[in-house]
Amino acid sequence: MRILLSLMLILIPFNAYAQVSKNSVYTIESFDKLLNSHINPYLMPTGAAKEAFNVRANNQYGSLVKREKMLELGSCRSAAVKSIHRYYKSDDTKYTLTTASTFLDAIDDDGVCTGLMSGLSDGKKWSWVTYKDIAVGMNGSNLAVKYDGHTLVTDNTDGARTAGDLAAELGAPFAELNTGTNLDASKWYQYKIAYYDGIVYKYSTARSNPILTGSSVRNITLTDIPIGATGTTSRIIYRIEGAASKADAQADTSYFKVASIADNSTLTYNDAITDTTIATNAAPTWSTVSAGTDATPPKGKLSLIHKERLIIANDPSGVIGGKSTVYWSDVLKPDYFIQSSEYELIRPDDGDEVTFIKNLLGILTIGKTNTIQKFYTDAAATANWSLSNPFSFVGNVAMYSAQNTIAGIVYLNRFGLYLFNGQSSELISDVVTAEIRDILETSFDEVEAIYHDNAYSLAYTSKETGVGQNDRVLILDMVRDAYTIDTKSISSFESFDSGTDFGTLYSGSSTVTGKIFAHTGAFNQLVYRYKSELEGGAVDTVVFGGTETAPTMEIGWGVTLDSLSFADVTLDSVSFGGDTIDRPTDPGYWYSPIVEVNAQSLDKLSWNETLGTYGEVIFEIRLASTSGGIASAVFGADYSSPSGSDISGETVNNFLQLRAKMTTTDVTETPRLFVEDSFMIKMTYTKEGGNSETSIVSIWSSGYQNFDGSMNPKRIKEVQIYYEGTAGTLNFAYDNVQGNASGNFDIDLSIDPATDASDDYFGTSVENIYRYVPSFLETPTGRYWQYTVTETGTEEWKIKRIVTIYDTQDYISF
């Protein structure tokens, strides 16, 4: 019986299963896709992120890196910065103009603020252009303003303006003090302008900057007097009588004729007419000219230079077509607008407003809330200009989101970011739909964007965070088509990318701190190009020649026979029979003024020289923590390469002085420094911004990764992180989708693998690798895994790849 039962068991078929582990490797080698929040997390490509905050993936293509910290330039007002404009002039001077609260200010590269105008509408966003060496800004509420870079505000000084009142309204001249005593002492004045062509008067209600006369210097010079239309035979200047206060001057509507300029080209006028004289109200009176044609530049929110005309659009005051109107100035005359005829209504009955005006492929392109159309301006007569039908019915809802890019105009619609290529609009933000839907609809007017360094950045208010101002920046890398998000509070952007600037992105805070930040460690320049700048230093047997704008520097006695007293020299020291009368045989030295640079690093030192056959020029640098400490500081290395000596080896500090040492082996010749390319001596350096960010929370979180694509469980045996970094702590966390297995570990970025006693860090100082091995008791097992990288410091780091070694738990039958 037992034998039979045994045989039966052998003959009955059945399956037996055994679990078999198989080592495999899963590698993330590129993070270039960045944020893909709209994709099903189970379908995300390898390296794509469900969350990506304060990280980049294309500083080194494919690597995940922390964004750079922002450095503070300064703060002028305790209010959100509504605009920044980098104003470049043809003489190579530059200014940073900012608006906040009710103020317009200029802030220099050392963070020093100068008030330009006050009493403006509170909290308005501004648009800016620079044209004909004048910065022009507007906010749709006040008349447009203009600024010419004037900074002198010393009382009782020829050429000075009144502190806090350096800018004028567009359409009016600038006013400054002039030596003389004809006008009343210590009184406030303002000016207006009118035009006459022999038949019709035209006038501008725009007013000059208010100016307070001095106690002794109390005449006034007008500059940048507006030019009228072709055919203008004269321009008439009007002003108020002297007022006791600025408020009284601005409230005064009684303007009297000062003088008539009998041409249409003169830009300046010296006013020495007394109040008693203008009070006679000579013809033509202001009431006469103001009955003519209005030539005042209109109000508007948007501005653009197109075919040598200033274009202004979207006038909220409702004049003519209001928010659907586009105005234009006369050619080359940005102060002169005939509002009654020089305008176009852009689909005025559609209920929308103009939300951008851009040049695209040479054509004036106009966006509205729900449409985009072109305005053809090729005809010589403006009456023959024509408006197209809409090219797109996907319009722009956020006025300051529209930016020209390499591919076209990118702008924000209610349903995403779109690209208008000149023919049609295309949705480009599908992968970040969740972030687009997080933009607070009631804050569209505060959305701000910029295109900089091949990336489109959009600052907005997040619904999720519930704050009352912009607190997120969505960034699209347009080369890699990749998104990320920065946690930054920004209400304005500007790229410092012309003149002697180096293309650094700056932004203005959306909070009441009013801070202006550089988004990278921007280069700065110390430049000497004017004779007066050179003379501000000290010399030892060095002389200056040339003019103020084209100076030279060479070895010389520094005295002439007119100024030389023979009591000061002896015949022993001067050889009349030899050639030493030409110049001293000893080296000549020039010491620069002591300047505060607050340097983080020094870069290059360049100068323009001609040496002749026997000359040599050497530069040296010394630095100290205080201005007074410079005198005892020691000059460093000798630099002799004028095309760009590398000075990065100098120990940096707050204050700096340069020394030029000029020598010659033949006193009949001398080396000479001269101005070329707008500089004689130029030093580039970076400076540490004050009060920079103290903590930046960086997060990268993957989708659910299946490693090998099978449904079999995977047990993580080892994780390797290939990284670079010198400071901070990087946290790496892993979680399975079931929620029953998780873990995390820290990487101390300051540890040098070459000196680490443990087996966790290995590699080289360039190729660092951290190896994490779960304990035997952890046995993290799951079918789908999510990885999260977090770091909260401010120092930069880089992750090049993540390698996971795991067991795939297959089952076989037998």
C-alpha positions in Angstrom: 0.0 0.0 0.0 2.8 2.4 0.9 4.5 1.6 -2.4 1.3 2.3 -4.4 0.8 5.6 -2.6 4.3 6.7 -3.3 4.0 5.8 -7.0 0.7 7.8 -7.2 2.4 10.9 -5.7 5.2 10.7 -8.2 2.8 10.5 -11.1 0.6 13.4 -9.9 1.9 16.6 -11.7 2.5 19.9 -9.6 4.6 23.1 -9.9 7.2 24.3 -7.4 8.4 28.0 -7.3 11.7 29.5 -6.1 12.6 33.1 -5.7 15.8 34.1 -7.7 17.6 37.5 -7.1 19.3 39.2 -10.0 21.6 42.2 -9.7 20.8 45.1 -12.0 21.9 48.7 -12.5 19.6 51.7 -13.1 21.3 55.0 -14.0 20.1 58.6 -14.2 22.7 60.4 -16.3 20.9 63.4 -17.5 18.4 65.8 -15.7 17.9 68.0 -18.8 14.2 67.5 -19.0 13.6 69.1 -15.6 10.0 69.9 -14.7 7.3 67.7 -16.2 4.5 68.1 -13.7 1.7 67.6 -16.1 2.8 64.1 -17.1 1.5 61.0 -15.3 4.2 60.3 -12.7 4.4 56.7 -13.9 5.2 57.8 -17.4 7.9 60.4 -16.7 11.1 59.9 -18.7 14.3 59.0 -16.8 15.7 62.2 -15.3 12.5 64.2 -15.6 11.1 65.9 -12.4 7.8 66.0 -10.7 9.2 68.9 -8.7 12.1 71.2 -9.5 12.7 74.2 -7.3 15.8 76.4 -7.4 17.8 74.1 -9.6 19.2 74.1 -13.2 20.1 71.3 -15.6 22.0 73.1 -18.3 24.8 75.1 -16.7 26.6 71.9 -17.6 24.3 70.1 -20.0 22.5 67.3 -18.2 23.9 67.9 -14.7 21.6 69.0 -11.9 23.0 72.1 -10.2 21.8 74.6 -7.6 20.9 78.0 -8.9 23.2 80.9 -8.0 22.3 83.0 -5.1 21.2 86.6 -5.7 23.4 89.4 -4.6 21.9 92.7 -3.4 22.7 95.9 -5.3 20.8 98.2 -2.9 17.4 99.6 -2.0 16.0 103.1 -2.4 12.5 102.8 -1.0 10.6 100.5 1.3 8.2 99.4 -1.3 8.0 96.9 -4.2 10.2 97.8 -7.2 7.8 98.2 -10.1 10.4 98.8 -12.8 14.2 98.7 -13.4 15.7 100.4 -16.5 19.3 100.3 -17.3 19.9 103.6 -19.1 22.9 103.7 -21.4 24.2 106.9 -23.0 26.4 107.4 -26.0 29.2 108.8 -23.9 29.5 105.4 -22.1 27.9 106.6 -18.9 25.1 104.4 -17.5 22.4 104.7 -14.9 20.0 102.3 -13.2 16.5 103.8 -12.9 14.0 102.3 -10.6 10.4 103.1 -9.6 8.8 102.2 -6.3 5.9 103.7 -4.4 5.5 107.2 -5.7 9.2 107.7 -6.5 11.6 107.6 -9.5 15.2 107.0 -8.4 18.6 106.3 -9.9 20.8 103.8 -8.1 24.5 103.6 -8.9 26.6 100.4 -9.0 27.6 100.9 -5.4 24.0 101.0 -4.2 23.8 104.8 -3.7 20.4 106.2 -4.5 19.5 109.6 -6.1 15.9 110.8 -6.1 14.8 111.9 -9.6 11.1 112.6 -9.2 8.4 112.2 -6.5 4.6 112.5 -6.2 3.9 109.8 -8.9 0.9 107.5 -8.8 1.5 104.9 -6.2 2.5 101.3 -7.1 2.2 101.5 -10.9 4.2 99.3 -13.2 6.3 101.2 -15.7 7.7 100.6 -19.2 10.9 102.2 -20.5 12.8 103.0 -23.7 16.0 104.9 -24.3 16.0 107.1 -27.4 18.3 109.9 -28.5 20.3 109.7 -25.3 17.1 110.2 -23.2 15.4 107.6 -20.9 11.6 107.8 -21.3 9.3 106.0 -18.9 5.5 105.8 -18.4 2.9 104.1 -16.2 -0.4 104.9 -17.8 -1.5 107.2 -15.0 1.1 110.1 -15.0 2.3 111.9 -18.0 5.4 110.1 -19.5 8.7 111.3 -17.9 12.2 111.8 -19.3 15.7 111.8 -17.8 19.0 112.8 -19.3 21.5 111.5 -16.7 22.0 114.9 -15.0 23.3 114.4 -11.4 24.5 117.8 -10.1 22.3 119.1 -7.3 24.6 121.5 -5.4 22.7 124.6 -4.2 23.8 128.0 -5.7 25.9 126.2 -8.4 25.8 126.8 -12.1 24.3 123.8 -13.9 22.7 122.3 -10.8 19.1 121.0 -10.6 17.1 120.7 -7.4 17.7 117.6 -5.4 14.9 115.1 -5.9 13.7 116.9 -9.0 16.1 115.8 -11.8 13.5 114.4 -14.3 11.0 116.3 -16.4 7.7 115.4 -18.1 8.1 114.2 -21.7 7.3 117.2 -24.0 9.0 119.8 -21.8 12.6 121.0 -21.4 14.9 120.4 -18.4 15.7 123.3 -16.1 18.9 124.0 -14.2 20.6 126.9 -12.4 22.6 129.5 -14.3 24.8 132.2 -12.9 22.8 135.5 -12.6 20.4 137.3 -10.3 17.5 138.2 -12.5 15.0 135.7 -11.3 13.8 135.8 -7.7 16.0 134.2 -5.0 14.9 131.0 -3.4 11.7 130.6 -5.5 10.3 127.6 -7.4 9.8 127.7 -11.2 8.5 125.4 -13.9 8.3 125.7 -17.7 6.1 124.7 -20.7 6.6 124.9 -24.4 4.4 125.9 -27.4 5.0 125.8 -31.2 4.0 128.1 -34.0 4.2 127.5 -37.8 3.0 130.9 -38.9 -0.7 129.8 -38.9 -1.5 127.5 -36.0 -0.3 127.3 -32.4 0.5 123.9 -30.9 1.2 123.4 -27.2 2.3 120.8 -24.6 0.9 120.7 -21.1 4.1 118.8 -20.0 6.1 120.6 -17.5 9.8 120.9 -16.8 11.4 119.6 -13.6 10.6 122.0 -10.7 13.6 124.0 -9.8 14.5 126.1 -6.8 16.7 129.1 -7.4 19.6 129.8 -5.1 20.1 132.8 -2.9 22.8 134.1 -5.3 22.7 131.9 -8.4 19.2 132.4 -9.6 19.0 132.5 -13.3 17.9 129.4 -15.2 19.1 127.5 -18.3 16.7 125.2 -20.2 18.2 122.2 -22.0 16.7 119.6 -24.4 14.0 122.0 -25.5 11.6 119.9 -27.6 11.7 120.3 -31.4 8.4 120.8 -33.3 7.0 119.4 -36.5 8.6 120.3 -39.9 7.4 123.8 -40.7 7.7 125.1 -37.1 9.0 128.7 -37.3 9.3 129.4 -33.6 8.9 127.9 -30.2 7.6 129.9 -27.3 8.8 129.3 -23.7 6.4 129.9 -20.8 6.9 129.8 -17.1 5.2 130.5 -13.8 6.1 133.4 -11.5 8.3 132.3 -8.6 6.4 130.3 -6.1 7.2 129.9 -2.4 7.0 126.1 -2.4 7.2 123.2 -4.8 3.6 122.4 -4.1 2.6 125.9 -5.0 4.6 125.8 -8.2 3.0 122.5 -9.3 -0.5 123.8 -8.5 0.1 127.1 -10.4 -1.8 127.1 -13.8 -0.8 130.7 -14.7 2.0 130.5 -17.3 3.5 133.6 -18.9 5.6 134.1 -22.0 9.4 134.2 -21.4 10.7 134.3 -24.9 10.3 133.1 -28.4 13.0 131.0 -30.1 12.9 131.9 -33.8 14.0 128.5 -35.1 13.2 124.8 -34.8 16.7 123.5 -33.9 18.1 125.3 -30.8 18.0 123.0 -27.8 19.0 125.5 -25.0 17.9 128.8 -23.7 19.2 131.0 -20.9 16.4 132.6 -19.0 17.2 135.9 -17.4 13.8 137.5 -17.5 12.4 138.8 -14.3 9.0 137.9 -12.9 7.9 141.6 -13.2 8.6 141.4 -17.0 6.7 138.2 -17.7 3.8 139.3 -15.5 2.8 141.8 -18.3 1.4 138.7 -20.0 2.8 139.4 -23.4 1.3 137.9 -26.6 0.9 135.2 -27.4 -0.5 134.3 -24.0 -0.8 130.8 -22.7 -4.5 131.0 -23.1 -4.0 131.8 -26.8 -1.6 129.0 -27.6 -3.6 126.5 -25.5 -6.6 127.1 -27.7 -4.6 125.6 -30.6 -3.6 121.9 -31.2 -2.5 119.7 -28.4 1.0 118.3 -29.0 1.4 116.8 -25.5 2.7 113.2 -25.4 -0.2 111.0 -24.4 -0.4 108.8 -21.3 0.1 105.1 -21.9 1.3 101.9 -20.3 3.4 100.6 -23.1 6.2 102.1 -25.2 8.4 101.1 -28.1 10.8 102.7 -30.6 9.7 101.8 -34.2 11.1 103.4 -37.3 12.5 106.4 -35.4 9.2 107.1 -33.7 8.2 106.7 -30.1 5.1 104.5 -30.0 2.8 104.7 -26.9 -0.2 102.4 -26.4 -2.9 101.7 -23.9 -4.1 105.0 -22.4 -6.3 104.1 -19.3 -7.5 107.7 -19.1 -9.9 106.9 -21.9 -8.9 109.7 -24.3 -9.9 108.8 -27.9 -9.8 105.0 -28.0 -8.3 104.6 -24.5 -6.9 101.2 -23.9 -7.2 100.2 -27.6 -5.2 103.2 -28.9 -1.7 103.3 -30.4 -0.1 106.7 -30.7 3.1 107.7 -32.5 5.4 110.7 -32.3 6.9 112.6 -35.2 10.1 111.0 -36.7 13.1 111.7 -34.4 10.9 113.9 -32.1 9.8 111.8 -29.1 8.6 114.9 -27.3 6.1 115.8 -30.0 2.7 114.0 -30.5 -0.4 115.2 -32.3 -2.9 113.1 -30.4 -5.9 114.1 -32.5 -4.6 112.6 -35.7 -1.5 110.5 -35.2 -3.0 107.4 -33.7 -4.7 104.1 -34.7 -7.6 102.3 -33.0 -6.8 98.6 -32.6 -10.1 96.7 -32.8 -11.7 99.2 -30.4 -15.1 97.4 -30.2 -13.9 94.0 -29.0 -13.8 94.9 -25.3 -10.1 94.0 -25.1 -7.1 96.2 -24.4 -3.7 96.4 -26.0 -1.4 94.3 -24.0 1.9 94.4 -26.0 3.5 96.3 -28.8 6.6 94.6 -30.2 8.9 94.7 -33.3 8.8 91.3 -34.8 10.7 90.6 -38.1 10.7 94.4 -38.6 6.9 94.7 -38.4 5.0 96.4 -35.6 3.1 93.6 -33.9 0.2 94.4 -31.5 -1.2 92.0 -28.9 -4.6 92.4 -27.2 -6.3 90.3 -24.6 -7.7 87.9 -27.2 -6.0 88.7 -30.5 -2.7 89.4 -32.2 -2.5 91.6 -35.3 0.1 93.5 -37.3 0.3 97.2 -38.1 1.9 97.9 -41.4 3.9 101.1 -41.4 5.9 101.0 -44.6 3.9 103.8 -46.3 5.5 107.2 -46.2 2.3 108.9 -45.1 0.9 107.8 -41.8 -2.6 108.1 -43.2 -1.8 105.1 -45.4 -0.6 102.8 -42.6 -2.9 99.8 -42.2 -4.0 97.3 -39.6 -4.2 93.6 -40.5 -6.9 91.2 -39.4 -5.9 89.0 -36.4 -3.1 86.5 -37.1 -4.0 84.8 -33.8 -7.1 84.6 -31.6 -5.0 83.5 -28.6 -4.2 86.8 -27.0 -2.0 88.0 -24.1 -3.7 88.5 -20.7 -0.7 89.6 -18.7 0.7 92.9 -20.2 4.2 92.6 -19.0 4.6 88.9 -19.8 5.2 89.4 -23.6 8.9 89.2 -24.5 10.8 88.9 -27.8 12.8 85.7 -27.9 14.9 83.8 -30.4 11.7 82.0 -31.7 9.2 84.8 -31.5 7.1 86.6 -28.9 6.4 84.5 -25.8 3.4 85.6 -23.7 0.9 84.4 -21.1 -2.6 83.4 -22.0 -5.2 82.2 -19.5 -4.5 78.6 -20.5 -0.7 78.6 -20.8 2.4 80.2 -22.3 2.2 80.7 -26.0 4.8 81.5 -28.7 3.7 83.8 -31.6 6.1 83.2 -34.5 4.8 85.9 -36.8 2.1 83.8 -38.3 0.4 81.8 -35.5 0.4 81.0 -31.8 1.6 77.7 -30.3 1.1 76.4 -26.8 4.6 75.7 -25.3 3.8 75.1 -21.6 1.8 71.8 -21.7 4.3 70.0 -19.5 3.9 72.6 -16.7 0.1 73.1 -16.9 -0.1 72.7 -13.1 2.2 75.6 -12.6 0.3 77.8 -15.1 -2.9 77.0 -13.2 -1.2 78.1 -10.0 -0.9 81.7 -11.2 -3.3 83.9 -9.4 -5.8 85.2 -12.0 -6.3 88.5 -10.1 -2.6 89.2 -10.2 -2.1 89.0 -14.0 -1.4 92.8 -14.0 1.6 92.1 -11.7 3.1 89.3 -13.8 6.5 90.2 -15.1 8.8 88.5 -17.6 12.1 88.8 -19.3 14.1 86.9 -22.0 17.7 86.6 -20.9 20.5 84.2 -21.6 18.3 82.0 -23.8 15.8 81.6 -21.0 12.3 83.1 -20.6 11.5 83.9 -16.9 8.0 84.6 -15.7 7.4 86.0 -12.2 4.0 85.5 -10.7 1.9 85.2 -7.6 1.2 81.6 -6.5 -2.3 80.6 -5.5 -1.0 77.7 -3.6 1.2 79.8 -1.3 -1.5 82.4 -0.6 0.9 85.3 -0.4 -0.1 88.8 -1.6 2.7 89.4 -4.1 4.8 87.6 -6.7 6.7 84.8 -5.1 7.5 82.3 -7.9 9.5 82.5 -11.1 8.8 79.9 -13.8 11.9 79.6 -16.1 11.9 78.1 -19.6 15.2 77.2 -21.1 14.3 77.8 -24.7 17.3 75.9 -26.1 16.6 72.7 -24.1 12.8 73.2 -23.9 13.0 72.6 -20.1 11.2 74.2 -17.2 12.2 74.9 -13.6 10.8 77.1 -10.7 12.6 79.5 -8.5 11.2 80.7 -5.2 11.9 84.4 -5.7 9.8 87.4 -4.9 10.2 89.5 -8.0 8.1 92.3 -9.5 10.5 93.6 -12.2 13.5 92.5 -14.3 16.2 94.1 -16.3 19.2 92.8 -18.2 22.4 94.9 -17.8 23.7 93.9 -21.3 25.1 97.0 -23.0 28.0 99.5 -22.6 30.6 98.1 -20.3 28.1 95.7 -18.6 28.5 92.0 -18.9 25.0 90.8 -19.5 23.9 90.2 -15.9 20.2 89.8 -15.0 18.9 92.0 -12.2 15.5 92.1 -10.6 13.4 94.2 -8.2 11.8 92.7 -5.1 8.0 92.4 -5.0 8.1 92.9 -1.2 8.3 96.0 0.9 12.1 95.6 1.2 12.5 97.3 -2.2 15.7 95.5 -2.8 17.4 95.2 -6.2 19.3 91.9 -6.8 21.9 90.6 -9.3 21.1 87.0 -10.2 24.7 86.1 -10.7 28.1 87.4 -9.5 28.2 90.3 -11.9 31.4 91.8 -13.2 32.1 95.4 -12.5 34.5 97.8 -14.1 36.8 100.5 -12.7 37.5 102.8 -15.6 39.7 105.9 -16.0 39.1 107.8 -19.2 38.7 111.5 -18.4 41.5 113.9 -17.5 39.7 115.1 -14.4 39.5 111.5 -13.2 43.3 111.1 -13.6 44.0 114.4 -11.9 41.9 113.1 -8.9 44.9 110.9 -8.0 48.5 111.8 -7.1 51.6 112.1 -9.3 55.3 112.0 -8.9 57.1 113.3 -12.0 54.1 112.4 -14.3 52.2 114.9 -16.4 48.8 114.9 -18.1 48.2 116.2 -21.6 45.5 116.3 -24.2 41.9 117.3 -23.5 39.3 116.2 -20.9 37.9 113.5 -23.2 41.2 112.5 -24.8 43.9 112.8 -22.1 47.4 111.5 -22.1 49.8 110.6 -19.3 53.6 110.5 -19.6 56.8 111.1 -17.6 57.5 114.8 -17.1 58.7 117.5 -14.6 55.2 118.8 -14.0 56.4 122.4 -14.1 56.7 125.1 -16.7 59.0 128.2 -16.8 56.0 130.3 -15.8 55.4 128.3 -12.6 59.0 127.3 -11.8 60.8 129.4 -9.2 64.6 129.3 -9.5 64.6 129.4 -5.7 63.2 125.8 -5.8 66.0 124.3 -7.9 69.7 124.3 -8.0 72.0 124.2 -11.1 73.4 121.0 -9.7 70.1 119.2 -10.4 69.5 120.6 -13.9 71.9 120.0 -16.7 71.4 122.6 -19.4 74.1 121.1 -21.6 72.6 117.6 -21.6 69.3 116.1 -22.3 67.9 115.8 -18.8 66.0 119.0 -19.2 63.5 117.0 -21.3 62.1 115.0 -18.2 63.4 113.4 -15.0 65.5 110.3 -15.4 63.8 108.7 -12.4 60.6 106.7 -12.8 57.3 108.5 -12.9 54.4 107.4 -10.7 50.7 107.9 -10.9 48.6 106.9 -7.9 44.9 106.5 -8.6 42.3 107.9 -6.1 41.4 105.4 -3.4 38.2 103.7 -4.4 35.8 101.4 -2.5 35.3 98.3 -4.6 34.2 95.7 -1.9 35.7 93.1 -4.2 34.9 89.4 -4.1 37.5 88.7 -6.8 39.7 90.6 -9.2 39.8 89.7 -12.9 41.7 91.7 -15.4 43.7 95.0 -15.6 44.1 96.6 -19.0 45.4 99.9 -20.3 46.4 101.6 -23.6 50.1 102.4 -24.0 52.7 103.4 -26.5 56.2 102.7 -25.2 58.5 103.9 -28.0 61.9 102.2 -28.1 63.0 102.8 -24.5 59.9 102.9 -22.4 58.1 100.6 -20.0 54.8 100.8 -18.0 54.1 98.6 -15.0 51.0 98.6 -12.9 50.7 97.6 -9.2 47.7 97.2 -6.9 47.2 97.5 -3.1 44.1 96.8 -1.1 42.9 97.4 2.5 39.8 97.0 4.6 39.5 100.8 5.1 40.4 103.9 3.1 42.8 105.0 5.7 44.6 101.6 5.6 45.7 102.0 2.0 48.7 104.2 2.9 50.3 101.5 4.9 49.3 98.6 2.5 52.0 97.1 0.3 51.7 97.1 -3.5 51.6 93.6 -4.9 52.9 92.0 -8.1 54.0 93.9 -11.2 51.7 93.7 -14.2 52.9 94.5 -17.6 50.4 93.1 -20.1 48.3 96.0 -21.3 45.8 93.8 -23.2 44.6 92.2 -20.0 46.9 91.3 -17.1 45.5 88.5 -14.9 45.1 90.0 -11.4 43.0 87.2 -9.9 45.9 86.3 -7.6 45.5 89.5 -5.5 44.1 89.2 -2.0 40.8 91.0 -2.2 39.5 93.7 0.2 37.1 96.7 0.3 39.4 99.6 -0.8 41.8 99.7 -3.7 44.5 101.9 -5.2 46.3 101.5 -8.5 49.9 102.7 -9.2 51.3 103.2 -12.7 55.1 103.1 -12.8 56.5 104.7 -16.0 60.2 104.3 -16.9 62.5 105.1 -19.8 66.1 104.4 -20.5 66.4 107.4 -22.8 65.0 110.7 -21.3 64.4 112.1 -24.8 61.6 109.6 -25.0 58.7 108.6 -22.7 56.1 105.9 -22.6 52.6 107.4 -22.8 49.1 106.2 -21.8 46.2 107.3 -23.9 42.4 106.8 -24.4 41.1 104.2 -26.8 37.9 102.2 -26.8 36.6 104.6 -24.1 39.3 103.9 -21.5 42.8 104.6 -20.6 42.9 102.2 -17.6 40.3 99.5 -17.0 40.0 96.9 -14.2 37.3 94.3 -14.1 36.3 92.6 -10.8 33.3 91.0 -9.0 31.9 92.4 -5.8 30.0 90.7 -3.0 26.5 92.0 -2.7 25.2 92.9 0.7 22.5 90.9 2.5 22.4 88.2 -0.1 20.1 85.1 0.3 21.0 83.2 3.4 19.0 80.1 2.5 17.8 78.6 -0.8 15.6 75.5 -0.6 16.5 73.4 -3.6 14.3 70.4 -4.4 14.4 67.8 -7.2 11.9 65.0 -7.1 11.6 62.3 -9.8 8.5 60.5 -11.0 7.8 56.9 -10.1 10.6 54.9 -11.6 10.2 51.2 -12.5 13.9 50.7 -13.1 13.7 47.7 -15.5 10.1 48.1 -16.6 8.9 44.8 -15.0 6.3 44.4 -12.3 8.7 42.4 -10.2 9.7 43.9 -6.8 13.1 45.6 -6.7 15.3 45.7 -3.7 17.7 48.6 -3.5 21.1 47.4 -2.5 23.3 50.5 -3.2 22.9 54.1 -4.4 25.9 56.0 -5.8 25.8 59.8 -6.2 28.3 61.4 -8.5 28.7 65.0 -7.5 30.7 68.2 -7.1 30.6 70.6 -4.1 32.6 72.1 -1.4 30.1 73.1 1.3 26.6 72.2 2.5 24.6 69.1 3.1 22.8 67.3 0.3 19.9 65.0 1.4 18.8 62.1 -0.8 15.5 60.3 0.0 13.8 57.3 -1.6 10.3 56.1 -1.3 8.3 53.3 -2.9 4.8 53.9 -4.2 3.3 51.5 -1.6 4.5 53.8 1.1 6.0 50.9 3.1 9.6 51.4 2.3 11.6 54.6 2.5 15.0 56.0 3.5 17.3 58.9 3.2 20.9 59.8 3.7 23.1 63.0 3.9 26.1 63.9 1.8 28.5 66.3 3.4 29.8 68.3 0.5 32.8 69.6 2.4 34.4 66.2 2.8 37.4 65.5 0.5 37.2 61.8 -0.6 40.9 61.6 -0.6 41.1 62.2 3.1 37.8 60.4 4.2 38.5 57.6 6.6 35.2 55.8 5.8 34.2 53.9 2.7 31.3 56.2 2.0 33.2 58.9 0.0 35.5 57.9 -2.8 36.8 59.2 -6.1 38.8 62.3 -6.7 38.4 65.9 -5.6 36.9 66.6 -9.1 34.9 63.4 -9.5 33.3 62.8 -6.0 31.2 59.8 -5.4 29.1 59.0 -2.4 28.1 55.4 -1.8 25.0 54.5 0.3 24.3 50.9 1.3 21.1 50.2 3.2 21.5 48.0 6.2 20.6 44.4 6.0 17.5 45.0 8.2 16.2 47.8 5.9 15.9 45.7 2.7 14.0 48.5 0.9 11.8 46.7 -1.6 9.1 48.0 -4.1 8.0 48.0 -7.7 8.1 51.8 -8.2 10.5 54.3 -6.6 10.6 58.0 -6.2 13.9 59.9 -5.5 14.1 63.3 -3.9 17.1 65.6 -3.6 17.0 68.4 -1.1 19.5 71.1 0.0 18.9 74.3 1.9 22.2 76.2 1.8 23.5 78.9 -0.6 26.6 77.3 -2.0 26.5 75.7 -5.5 26.7 72.0 -6.1 26.3 69.6 -9.0 24.9 66.1 -9.4 26.2 64.4 -12.5 24.6 61.0 -12.2 22.7 58.7 -9.9 23.4 55.0 -10.0 21.2 52.4 -8.3 22.2 48.8 -7.8 19.2 46.6 -7.1 17.9 43.1 -7.0 15.1 42.1 -9.3 13.1 39.4 -7.5 12.1 37.0 -10.3 10.2 33.7 -9.7 10.8 30.5 -11.6 8.8 27.3 -11.5 10.0 23.6 -11.5 
